[in-house]
């Protein structure tokens, strides 16, 4: 038997443009705006975790790399992850 965590009520302010998009997604999916926001936050948190994992994986590969060309490639990839294109 799993125990469910008690939901915590949060109050947030959204820019009007984002609020309209959330409402539109909720209507299209026949769900509530709160459910849409929870789903979006969950996806965003998962994406952040994946990005962090990818960064740490590349850093480990860079530390283990012996080939200068591979080191340069990994440094470039880490720089893109850190600073964007």
C-alpha distance (Angstrom), angle and dihedral (degrees) to the residues before:
residue distance angle dihedral
X1 . . .
X2 3.76 . .
X3 3.73 123.1 .
X4 3.77 117.0 -136.4
X5 3.74 119.9 -134.3
X6 3.75 114.2 -119.5
X7 3.80 109.9 -108.1
X8 3.78 115.5 -115.2
X9 3.76 117.3 -140.1
X10 3.80 113.4 -128.6
X11 3.74 129.2 -175.3
X12 3.79 116.9 -148.0
X13 3.76 135.9 173.5
X14 3.79 116.9 -137.0
X15 3.77 128.1 -166.5
X16 3.81 109.3 -105.9
X17 3.80 93.7 -112.5
X18 3.81 92.6 54.7
X19 3.81 92.3 43.7
X20 3.81 89.4 54.9
X21 3.80 91.0 50.6
X22 3.81 91.7 48.8
X23 3.81 91.1 49.2
X24 3.81 90.4 48.4
X25 3.81 91.7 50.5
X26 3.80 90.5 48.3
X27 3.79 92.6 51.0
X28 3.81 92.6 46.1
X29 3.79 91.2 49.7
X30 3.78 93.9 40.7
X31 3.79 91.5 -125.0
X32 3.77 137.6 108.2
X33 3.77 127.3 -79.5
X34 3.81 87.4 -120.9
X35 3.82 90.7 57.7
X36 3.81 90.4 48.9
X37 3.81 90.7 50.6
X38 3.81 92.0 48.9
X39 3.81 90.5 50.1
X40 3.80 92.1 48.2
X41 3.79 92.5 48.6
X42 3.81 91.4 48.7
X43 3.80 91.5 50.6
X44 3.81 91.1 46.6
X45 3.80 92.8 49.9
X46 3.80 91.2 48.4
X47 3.81 89.9 50.2
X48 3.81 90.7 50.9
X49 3.80 91.1 50.0
X50 3.81 90.8 49.3
X51 3.81 91.3 48.7
X52 3.81 90.7 51.2
X53 3.80 91.0 47.8
X54 3.81 90.8 50.1
X55 3.81 91.5 49.2
X56 3.81 93.0 50.4
X57 3.80 90.9 45.9
X58 3.82 91.1 52.8
X59 3.81 91.1 46.0
X60 3.82 90.1 53.3
X61 3.80 91.0 48.2
X62 3.81 90.0 49.5
X63 3.80 91.2 51.2
X64 3.81 90.4 51.4
X65 3.83 96.9 41.9
X66 3.79 116.9 109.9
X67 3.79 99.8 175.8
X68 3.83 111.7 88.8
X69 3.82 91.9 -145.4
X70 3.81 91.1 52.7
X71 3.82 90.0 46.9
X72 3.80 90.9 52.5
X73 3.82 91.6 48.0
X74 3.80 92.0 49.6
X75 3.82 91.4 47.0
X76 3.81 89.8 52.5
X77 3.79 91.3 49.0
X78 3.81 91.8 48.8
X79 3.81 90.3 48.7
X80 3.83 90.2 52.3
X81 3.81 90.7 50.3
X82 3.79 91.3 48.0
X83 3.79 102.6 39.2
X84 3.80 104.4 18.0
X85 3.79 126.3 -121.3
